[in-house]
Amino acid sequence: MKVVIIEDEPLTAEDLSSALLEVDSSIQVVAMLESVLESVSYFTENEVPDLIFSDIQLSDGLSFEVFKKVKIDAPVIFCTAFDEYAIQAFKANGIDYIMKPFSRQTVADALKKYDELKSRFSAEPKLSYDSILDLLGKKEKSTQASVLVYYKDQILPVKMHDVAMFYIHNEVTHLKTLKGEDYLLDDNLDKLDQVTGNEFYRINRQYLVNRRAIKSASRFFARKLMVSLTTDHKESIIVSKAKATSFLSWLEGSD
């Protein structure tokens, strides 16, 4: 079976590819695509695979745009952090999904469902990507006023506009304020990305950064960007080449 992965985070794409091969060693991952533009170009010039695994939010738009621009009859399994309103739309059209962060078992379950439904794909109506885009457009990204953090034996509320960034260190979620204070919290970055509003940008799997905390962005190796913050942070924060244009647009307030 030939599979194409559409995912703008290279590490996530590699993890998914490895999980697929662990579940079924006969699977061929024929392409890993990072953007709407790259995906449209690929499907215009290459044959359609047996199955597509696709993220929803890519660096240059929603992956549904790919299927609007190119006729693709292959079934799609979405890898998503979106909430139930979108997932119900996928399920209603016979499309499965994997919630991020995914596990080997969730990948195996999705492939099992694909096998069970394979004979029905040609008989079922095609997925209406326009209707899902309309559905997504009607629900704006919400902004939560505060987030709860842990400090010694206390649970403290920190106002969202005082947060410089959320980040992962040693598999634990941290919050750093604009004043440089560092706290631990329970929420993962996928959940936080849905409640922080447009003032925050998900740079990669490790960082979710407030626009107010960004001091500058400089050109880095291979057309990537290195981000400097107004608060101290020891590790380098790198924006991938695929996300660079989207990040700069967001940074100037054009999101």
Secondary structure, DSSP 4 states (H G I P E B T S, - for coil): -EEEEE-S-HHHHHHHHHHHHHH-TT-EEEEEE-SHHHHHHHHHHS---SEEEEESEETTEETHHHHHHS---S-EEEEE---HHHHHHHHHTT--EEESSP-HHHHHHHHHHHHHHGGGTTTSPPP-HHHHHHHHHTSPPPB-SEEEEEETTEEEEEEGGGEEEEEEETTEEEEEETT--EEE-S--HHHHHTTB-TTEEE-SSSEEEEGGGEEEEEEEGGGEEEEEESS--SS-EEE-HHHHHHHHHHHTT--
